[in-house]
Amino acid sequence: MLRRTKIIATLGPSTDDPKMLDKIIQAGVDVVRLNFSHETPKIHQRRLDEARKCANAYGRPIGAIVDLQGPKIRIEGFSQGKIILNEGDQFILDATCPSDAGNQQRVGITYKQLPKDVQSADTLLLDDGRIVLKVEQVLDSQINCKVIVGGKLSNHKGINREGGGLSADALTDKDRADIATAAAMQVDYLAVSFPRSAEDIHDARELLQAAGGKAGIIAKIERAEALANYEEIIKASDAIMVARGDLGVEIGDANLPLAQKRLIKKARELNTVVITATQMMESMMENPIPTRAEVSDVANAVFDGTDAVMLSGETAAGEYPDKAVIAMNRVCCEAEKDPMVQKSRHRLEHQFERIDEAIAMASMYTANHLNISAIVALTESGSTPLWMSRINSGIPIFALSRHASTRSKVTLFRGVYPIEFDEFSKIDTLQANQVMINKLLKRAAISKGDLVIITKGVKGISGETNLMKIVCVDSEPKPSQD
């Protein structure tokens, strides 16, 4: 069974061993993530090079995401590395406190404007909500708080304001430099952290294009303000990520499941790719099997229609990166067997705006109502297979393209599998059809007697898909080096 939901794995120290990297690629990783909140560009470039080399050895394209750090608002450090806060304690967040001089009474903050963003009675959540502080008074650079929920607090933990409302810009000076680095690395996607509006996405795209980058933009939905503007953010982006860590802290954990479902539904309605992320198999940082709750979490994301599920610390710093990927693959495959995952009424009541979109929708409608074994989309930009992937179906979509960048791009699309194909401009249409069918036969994706849909358009012109053809496979696979 071809898994339709894509798996993103974050690279890190745990995958630096070539043997472990090989294991996670073999286990089914489709896209790798480079978290620019940690490490240097040189280390990220080495990791990406090794991942691409490993995937190429298996004849597989692999996508790559650079994830910007964004304005992560954190406390500074403690002189002893950590403290223990108890309920009822007084504690000060102090913008003037030196970066390594925190103590039992106060600690510094990285975002010096924070005292201007909060007021008495605000709730501040530290370390993903594990520590809860109530603001009692703001005096110049100091935020005087009372501890509502205590616990261990160590260096550089994040700060969120319940309900959102912090004014930090989405793109920091570090992010701007990292965008240029991402462009030079020729990654497939750039993830923008903490955007509040479509304008933040437009700004990132302009900076990326100015640096010569062609990556798609992923908007990470992790601010409460983003939920108020989520439709315009989705329209401005090539993909969104439901980043449940900070988002869950800001809107409250009980509100998170419904927000996730709404975001996935709207992204699919607007023909945008959607990723579900954060703590999907968190326990596998230390354990070789996931919890039942984690299994259900991944499966529910698949049922909702997410394009991809993401592993963060599980692969970057966990003890069992390969087992985490294997477990996620297993859960996705089982969830995809549910008949409801293979049915869709997407856009049946909508007017199509483009000919190539109409061809894509007609192909999927036909495939779901005829005994079609596979769909072959000859594509320049990847738009046609993207539209196809918005329709729930159990039928594999093969994106054949001469462009390596397009083949990498579609690794993120649900149910789409890239194949290199550069013969279209060299042979006539009938020969091209047979060559495409042969490629699928050699991969055992289809068999003699199967019905296959082929879509294509004007040779070498993006956006010109205007033909759908149904063919019956009438030959057996031939030996080939392909």
Secondary structure as a PSIPRED ss2 file (coil, helix, strand):
# PSIPRED VFORMAT (PSIPRED V4.0)

   1 M C   1.000  0.000  0.000
   2 L C   1.000  0.000  0.000
   3 R C   1.000  0.000  0.000
   4 R C   1.000  0.000  0.000
   5 T C   1.000  0.000  0.000
   6 K E   0.000  0.000  1.000
   7 I E   0.000  0.000  1.000
   8 I E   0.000  0.000  1.000
   9 A E   0.000  0.000  1.000
  10 T E   0.000  0.000  1.000
  11 L C   1.000  0.000  0.000
  12 G C   1.000  0.000  0.000
  13 P H   0.000  1.000  0.000
  14 S H   0.000  1.000  0.000
  15 T H   0.000  1.000  0.000
  16 D C   1.000  0.000  0.000
  17 D C   1.000  0.000  0.000
  18 P H   0.000  1.000  0.000
  19 K H   0.000  1.000  0.000
  20 M H   0.000  1.000  0.000
  21 L H   0.000  1.000  0.000
  22 D H   0.000  1.000  0.000
  23 K H   0.000  1.000  0.000
  24 I H   0.000  1.000  0.000
  25 I H   0.000  1.000  0.000
  26 Q H   0.000  1.000  0.000
  27 A H   0.000  1.000  0.000
  28 G C   1.000  0.000  0.000
  29 V C   1.000  0.000  0.000
  30 D C   1.000  0.000  0.000
  31 V E   0.000  0.000  1.000
  32 V E   0.000  0.000  1.000
  33 R E   0.000  0.000  1.000
  34 L E   0.000  0.000  1.000
  35 N E   0.000  0.000  1.000
  36 F C   1.000  0.000  0.000
  37 S C   1.000  0.000  0.000
  38 H C   1.000  0.000  0.000
  39 E C   1.000  0.000  0.000
  40 T C   1.000  0.000  0.000
  41 P H   0.000  1.000  0.000
  42 K H   0.000  1.000  0.000
  43 I H   0.000  1.000  0.000
  44 H H   0.000  1.000  0.000
  45 Q H   0.000  1.000  0.000
  46 R H   0.000  1.000  0.000
  47 R H   0.000  1.000  0.000
  48 L H   0.000  1.000  0.000
  49 D H   0.000  1.000  0.000
  50 E H   0.000  1.000  0.000
  51 A H   0.000  1.000  0.000
  52 R H   0.000  1.000  0.000
  53 K H   0.000  1.000  0.000
  54 C H   0.000  1.000  0.000
  55 A H   0.000  1.000  0.000
  56 N H   0.000  1.000  0.000
  57 A H   0.000  1.000  0.000
  58 Y C   1.000  0.000  0.000
  59 G C   1.000  0.000  0.000
  60 R C   1.000  0.000  0.000
  61 P C   1.000  0.000  0.000
  62 I C   1.000  0.000  0.000
  63 G E   0.000  0.000  1.000
  64 A E   0.000  0.000  1.000
  65 I E   0.000  0.000  1.000
  66 V E   0.000  0.000  1.000
  67 D E   0.000  0.000  1.000
  68 L C   1.000  0.000  0.000
  69 Q C   1.000  0.000  0.000
  70 G C   1.000  0.000  0.000
  71 P C   1.000  0.000  0.000
  72 K C   1.000  0.000  0.000
  73 I C   1.000  0.000  0.000
  74 R E   0.000  0.000  1.000
  75 I E   0.000  0.000  1.000
  76 E C   1.000  0.000  0.000
  77 G C   1.000  0.000  0.000
  78 F E   0.000  0.000  1.000
  79 S C   1.000  0.000  0.000
  80 Q C   1.000  0.000  0.000
  81 G C   1.000  0.000  0.000
  82 K E   0.000  0.000  1.000
  83 I E   0.000  0.000  1.000
  84 I E   0.000  0.000  1.000
  85 L E   0.000  0.000  1.000
  86 N C   1.000  0.000  0.000
  87 E C   1.000  0.000  0.000
  88 G C   1.000  0.000  0.000
  89 D C   1.000  0.000  0.000
  90 Q E   0.000  0.000  1.000
  91 F E   0.000  0.000  1.000
  92 I E   0.000  0.000  1.000
  93 L E   0.000  0.000  1.000
  94 D E   0.000  0.000  1.000
  95 A C   1.000  0.000  0.000
  96 T C   1.000  0.000  0.000
  97 C C   1.000  0.000  0.000
  98 P C   1.000  0.000  0.000
  99 S C   1.000  0.000  0.000
 100 D C   1.000  0.000  0.000
 101 A C   1.000  0.000  0.000
 102 G E   0.000  0.000  1.000
 103 N C   1.000  0.000  0.000
 104 Q C   1.000  0.000  0.000
 105 Q C   1.000  0.000  0.000
 106 R E   0.000  0.000  1.000
 107 V E   0.000  0.000  1.000
 108 G E   0.000  0.000  1.000
 109 I E   0.000  0.000  1.000
 110 T C   1.000  0.000  0.000
 111 Y C   1.000  0.000  0.000
 112 K C   1.000  0.000  0.000
 113 Q C   1.000  0.000  0.000
 114 L H   0.000  1.000  0.000
 115 P H   0.000  1.000  0.000
 116 K H   0.000  1.000  0.000
 117 D H   0.000  1.000  0.000
 118 V C   1.000  0.000  0.000
 119 Q C   1.000  0.000  0.000
 120 S C   1.000  0.000  0.000
 121 A C   1.000  0.000  0.000
 122 D C   1.000  0.000  0.000
 123 T E   0.000  0.000  1.000
 124 L E   0.000  0.000  1.000
 125 L E   0.000  0.000  1.000
 126 L E   0.000  0.000  1.000
 127 D C   1.000  0.000  0.000
 128 D C   1.000  0.000  0.000
 129 G C   1.000  0.000  0.000
 130 R C   1.000  0.000  0.000
 131 I E   0.000  0.000  1.000
 132 V E   0.000  0.000  1.000
 133 L E   0.000  0.000  1.000
 134 K E   0.000  0.000  1.000
 135 V E   0.000  0.000  1.000
 136 E E   0.000  0.000  1.000
 137 Q E   0.000  0.000  1.000
 138 V E   0.000  0.000  1.000
 139 L E   0.000  0.000  1.000
 140 D C   1.000  0.000  0.000
 141 S C   1.000  0.000  0.000
 142 Q E   0.000  0.000  1.000
 143 I E   0.000  0.000  1.000
 144 N E   0.000  0.000  1.000
 145 C E   0.000  0.000  1.000
 146 K E   0.000  0.000  1.000
 147 V E   0.000  0.000  1.000
 148 I E   0.000  0.000  1.000
 149 V E   0.000  0.000  1.000
 150 G C   1.000  0.000  0.000
 151 G E   0.000  0.000  1.000
 152 K E   0.000  0.000  1.000
 153 L E   0.000  0.000  1.000
 154 S E   0.000  0.000  1.000
 155 N C   1.000  0.000  0.000
 156 H C   1.000  0.000  0.000
 157 K C   1.000  0.000  0.000
 158 G E   0.000  0.000  1.000
 159 I E   0.000  0.000  1.000
 160 N E   0.000  0.000  1.000
 161 R E   0.000  0.000  1.000
 162 E C   1.000  0.000  0.000
 163 G C   1.000  0.000  0.000
 164 G C   1.000  0.000  0.000
 165 G C   1.000  0.000  0.000
 166 L C   1.000  0.000  0.000
 167 S C   1.000  0.000  0.000
 168 A C   1.000  0.000  0.000
 169 D C   1.000  0.000  0.000
 170 A C   1.000  0.000  0.000
 171 L C   1.000  0.000  0.000
 172 T C   1.000  0.000  0.000
 173 D H   0.000  1.000  0.000
 174 K H   0.000  1.000  0.000
 175 D H   0.000  1.000  0.000
 176 R H   0.000  1.000  0.000
 177 A H   0.000  1.000  0.000
 178 D H   0.000  1.000  0.000
 179 I H   0.000  1.000  0.000
 180 A H   0.000  1.000  0.000
 181 T H   0.000  1.000  0.000
 182 A H   0.000  1.000  0.000
 183 A H   0.000  1.000  0.000
 184 A H   0.000  1.000  0.000
 185 M H   0.000  1.000  0.000
 186 Q C   1.000  0.000  0.000
 187 V C   1.000  0.000  0.000
 188 D C   1.000  0.000  0.000
 189 Y E   0.000  0.000  1.000
 190 L E   0.000  0.000  1.000
 191 A E   0.000  0.000  1.000
 192 V E   0.000  0.000  1.000
 193 S C   1.000  0.000  0.000
 194 F C   1.000  0.000  0.000
 195 P C   1.000  0.000  0.000
 196 R C   1.000  0.000  0.000
 197 S C   1.000  0.000  0.000
 198 A H   0.000  1.000  0.000
 199 E H   0.000  1.000  0.000
 200 D H   0.000  1.000  0.000
 201 I H   0.000  1.000  0.000
 202 H H   0.000  1.000  0.000
 203 D H   0.000  1.000  0.000
 204 A H   0.000  1.000  0.000
 205 R H   0.000  1.000  0.000
 206 E H   0.000  1.000  0.000
 207 L H   0.000  1.000  0.000
 208 L H   0.000  1.000  0.000
 209 Q H   0.000  1.000  0.000
 210 A H   0.000  1.000  0.000
 211 A C   1.000  0.000  0.000
 212 G C   1.000  0.000  0.000
 213 G C   1.000  0.000  0.000
 214 K C   1.000  0.000  0.000
 215 A C   1.000  0.000  0.000
 216 G E   0.000  0.000  1.000
 217 I E   0.000  0.000  1.000
 218 I E   0.000  0.000  1.000
 219 A E   0.000  0.000  1.000
 220 K E   0.000  0.000  1.000
 221 I E   0.000  0.000  1.000
 222 E C   1.000  0.000  0.000
 223 R C   1.000  0.000  0.000
 224 A H   0.000  1.000  0.000
 225 E H   0.000  1.000  0.000
 226 A H   0.000  1.000  0.000
 227 L H   0.000  1.000  0.000
 228 A H   0.000  1.000  0.000
 229 N C   1.000  0.000  0.000
 230 Y H   0.000  1.000  0.000
 231 E H   0.000  1.000  0.000
 232 E H   0.000  1.000  0.000
 233 I H   0.000  1.000  0.000
 234 I H   0.000  1.000  0.000
 235 K H   0.000  1.000  0.000
 236 A H   0.000  1.000  0.000
 237 S C   1.000  0.000  0.000
 238 D C   1.000  0.000  0.000
 239 A E   0.000  0.000  1.000
 240 I E   0.000  0.000  1.000
 241 M E   0.000  0.000  1.000
 242 V E   0.000  0.000  1.000
 243 A E   0.000  0.000  1.000
 244 R H   0.000  1.000  0.000
 245 G H   0.000  1.000  0.000
 246 D H   0.000  1.000  0.000
 247 L H   0.000  1.000  0.000
 248 G H   0.000  1.000  0.000
 249 V H   0.000  1.000  0.000
 250 E H   0.000  1.000  0.000
 251 I H   0.000  1.000  0.000
 252 G C   1.000  0.000  0.000
 253 D H   0.000  1.000  0.000
 254 A H   0.000  1.000  0.000
 255 N H   0.000  1.000  0.000
 256 L H   0.000  1.000  0.000
 257 P H   0.000  1.000  0.000
 258 L H   0.000  1.000  0.000
 259 A H   0.000  1.000  0.000
 260 Q H   0.000  1.000  0.000
 261 K H   0.000  1.000  0.000
 262 R H   0.000  1.000  0.000
 263 L H   0.000  1.000  0.000
 264 I H   0.000  1.000  0.000
 265 K H   0.000  1.000  0.000
 266 K H   0.000  1.000  0.000
 267 A H   0.000  1.000  0.000
 268 R H   0.000  1.000  0.000
 269 E H   0.000  1.000  0.000
 270 L C   1.000  0.000  0.000
 271 N C   1.000  0.000  0.000
 272 T C   1.000  0.000  0.000
 273 V E   0.000  0.000  1.000
 274 V E   0.000  0.000  1.000
 275 I E   0.000  0.000  1.000
 276 T E   0.000  0.000  1.000
 277 A E   0.000  0.000  1.000
 278 T C   1.000  0.000  0.000
 279 Q C   1.000  0.000  0.000
 280 M C   1.000  0.000  0.000
 281 M C   1.000  0.000  0.000
 282 E H   0.000  1.000  0.000
 283 S H   0.000  1.000  0.000
 284 M H   0.000  1.000  0.000
 285 M H   0.000  1.000  0.000
 286 E C   1.000  0.000  0.000
 287 N C   1.000  0.000  0.000
 288 P C   1.000  0.000  0.000
 289 I C   1.000  0.000  0.000
 290 P C   1.000  0.000  0.000
 291 T C   1.000  0.000  0.000
 292 R H   0.000  1.000  0.000
 293 A H   0.000  1.000  0.000
 294 E H   0.000  1.000  0.000
 295 V H   0.000  1.000  0.000
 296 S H   0.000  1.000  0.000
 297 D H   0.000  1.000  0.000
 298 V H   0.000  1.000  0.000
 299 A H   0.000  1.000  0.000
 300 N H   0.000  1.000  0.000
 301 A H   0.000  1.000  0.000
 302 V H   0.000  1.000  0.000
 303 F H   0.000  1.000  0.000
 304 D H   0.000  1.000  0.000
 305 G C   1.000  0.000  0.000
 306 T C   1.000  0.000  0.000
 307 D C   1.000  0.000  0.000
 308 A E   0.000  0.000  1.000
 309 V E   0.000  0.000  1.000
 310 M E   0.000  0.000  1.000
 311 L E   0.000  0.000  1.000
 312 S C   1.000  0.000  0.000
 313 G H   0.000  1.000  0.000
 314 E H   0.000  1.000  0.000
 315 T H   0.000  1.000  0.000
 316 A H   0.000  1.000  0.000
 317 A C   1.000  0.000  0.000
 318 G C   1.000  0.000  0.000
 319 E C   1.000  0.000  0.000
 320 Y C   1.000  0.000  0.000
 321 P H   0.000  1.000  0.000
 322 D H   0.000  1.000  0.000
 323 K H   0.000  1.000  0.000
 324 A H   0.000  1.000  0.000
 325 V H   0.000  1.000  0.000
 326 I H   0.000  1.000  0.000
 327 A H   0.000  1.000  0.000
 328 M H   0.000  1.000  0.000
 329 N H   0.000  1.000  0.000
 330 R H   0.000  1.000  0.000
 331 V H   0.000  1.000  0.000
 332 C H   0.000  1.000  0.000
 333 C H   0.000  1.000  0.000
 334 E H   0.000  1.000  0.000
 335 A H   0.000  1.000  0.000
 336 E C   1.000  0.000  0.000
 337 K C   1.000  0.000  0.000
 338 D C   1.000  0.000  0.000
 339 P H   0.000  1.000  0.000
 340 M H   0.000  1.000  0.000
 341 V H   0.000  1.000  0.000
 342 Q H   0.000  1.000  0.000
 343 K C   1.000  0.000  0.000
 344 S C   1.000  0.000  0.000
 345 R C   1.000  0.000  0.000
 346 H C   1.000  0.000  0.000
 347 R C   1.000  0.000  0.000
 348 L C   1.000  0.000  0.000
 349 E C   1.000  0.000  0.000
 350 H C   1.000  0.000  0.000
 351 Q C   1.000  0.000  0.000
 352 F C   1.000  0.000  0.000
 353 E C   1.000  0.000  0.000
 354 R C   1.000  0.000  0.000
 355 I H   0.000  1.000  0.000
 356 D H   0.000  1.000  0.000
 357 E H   0.000  1.000  0.000
 358 A H   0.000  1.000  0.000
 359 I H   0.000  1.000  0.000
 360 A H   0.000  1.000  0.000
 361 M H   0.000  1.000  0.000
 362 A H   0.000  1.000  0.000
 363 S H   0.000  1.000  0.000
 364 M H   0.000  1.000  0.000
 365 Y H   0.000  1.000  0.000
 366 T H   0.000  1.000  0.000
 367 A H   0.000  1.000  0.000
 368 N H   0.000  1.000  0.000
 369 H H   0.000  1.000  0.000
 370 L C   1.000  0.000  0.000
 371 N C   1.000  0.000  0.000
 372 I E   0.000  0.000  1.000
 373 S E   0.000  0.000  1.000
 374 A E   0.000  0.000  1.000
 375 I E   0.000  0.000  1.000
 376 V E   0.000  0.000  1.000
 377 A E   0.000  0.000  1.000
 378 L E   0.000  0.000  1.000
 379 T C   1.000  0.000  0.000
 380 E C   1.000  0.000  0.000
 381 S C   1.000  0.000  0.000
 382 G C   1.000  0.000  0.000
 383 S H   0.000  1.000  0.000
 384 T H   0.000  1.000  0.000
 385 P H   0.000  1.000  0.000
 386 L H   0.000  1.000  0.000
 387 W H   0.000  1.000  0.000
 388 M H   0.000  1.000  0.000
 389 S H   0.000  1.000  0.000
 390 R C   1.000  0.000  0.000
 391 I C   1.000  0.000  0.000
 392 N C   1.000  0.000  0.000
 393 S C   1.000  0.000  0.000
 394 G C   1.000  0.000  0.000
 395 I C   1.000  0.000  0.000
 396 P C   1.000  0.000  0.000
 397 I E   0.000  0.000  1.000
 398 F E   0.000  0.000  1.000
 399 A E   0.000  0.000  1.000
 400 L E   0.000  0.000  1.000
 401 S E   0.000  0.000  1.000
 402 R C   1.000  0.000  0.000
 403 H C   1.000  0.000  0.000
 404 A H   0.000  1.000  0.000
 405 S H   0.000  1.000  0.000
 406 T H   0.000  1.000  0.000
 407 R H   0.000  1.000  0.000
 408 S H   0.000  1.000  0.000
 409 K H   0.000  1.000  0.000
 410 V H   0.000  1.000  0.000
 411 T H   0.000  1.000  0.000
 412 L H   0.000  1.000  0.000
 413 F C   1.000  0.000  0.000
 414 R C   1.000  0.000  0.000
 415 G C   1.000  0.000  0.000
 416 V E   0.000  0.000  1.000
 417 Y E   0.000  0.000  1.000
 418 P E   0.000  0.000  1.000
 419 I E   0.000  0.000  1.000
 420 E E   0.000  0.000  1.000
 421 F C   1.000  0.000  0.000
 422 D C   1.000  0.000  0.000
 423 E C   1.000  0.000  0.000
 424 F C   1.000  0.000  0.000
 425 S C   1.000  0.000  0.000
 426 K C   1.000  0.000  0.000
 427 I C   1.000  0.000  0.000
 428 D C   1.000  0.000  0.000
 429 T H   0.000  1.000  0.000
 430 L H   0.000  1.000  0.000
 431 Q H   0.000  1.000  0.000
 432 A H   0.000  1.000  0.000
 433 N H   0.000  1.000  0.000
 434 Q H   0.000  1.000  0.000
 435 V H   0.000  1.000  0.000
 436 M H   0.000  1.000  0.000
 437 I H   0.000  1.000  0.000
 438 N H   0.000  1.000  0.000
 439 K H   0.000  1.000  0.000
 440 L H   0.000  1.000  0.000
 441 L H   0.000  1.000  0.000
 442 K H   0.000  1.000  0.000
 443 R C   1.000  0.000  0.000
 444 A C   1.000  0.000  0.000
 445 A C   1.000  0.000  0.000
 446 I C   1.000  0.000  0.000
 447 S C   1.000  0.000  0.000
 448 K C   1.000  0.000  0.000
 449 G C   1.000  0.000  0.000
 450 D C   1.000  0.000  0.000
 451 L E   0.000  0.000  1.000
 452 V E   0.000  0.000  1.000
 453 I E   0.000  0.000  1.000
 454 I E   0.000  0.000  1.000
 455 T E   0.000  0.000  1.000
 456 K E   0.000  0.000  1.000
 457 G E   0.000  0.000  1.000
 458 V C   1.000  0.000  0.000
 459 K C   1.000  0.000  0.000
 460 G C   1.000  0.000  0.000
 461 I C   1.000  0.000  0.000
 462 S C   1.000  0.000  0.000
 463 G C   1.000  0.000  0.000
 464 E C   1.000  0.000  0.000
 465 T E   0.000  0.000  1.000
 466 N E   0.000  0.000  1.000
 467 L E   0.000  0.000  1.000
 468 M E   0.000  0.000  1.000
 469 K E   0.000  0.000  1.000
 470 I E   0.000  0.000  1.000
 471 V E   0.000  0.000  1.000
 472 C E   0.000  0.000  1.000
 473 V C   1.000  0.000  0.000
 474 D C   1.000  0.000  0.000
 475 S C   1.000  0.000  0.000
 476 E C   1.000  0.000  0.000
 477 P C   1.000  0.000  0.000
 478 K C   1.000  0.000  0.000
 479 P C   1.000  0.000  0.000
 480 S C   1.000  0.000  0.000
 481 Q C   1.000  0.000  0.000
 482 D C   1.000  0.000  0.000
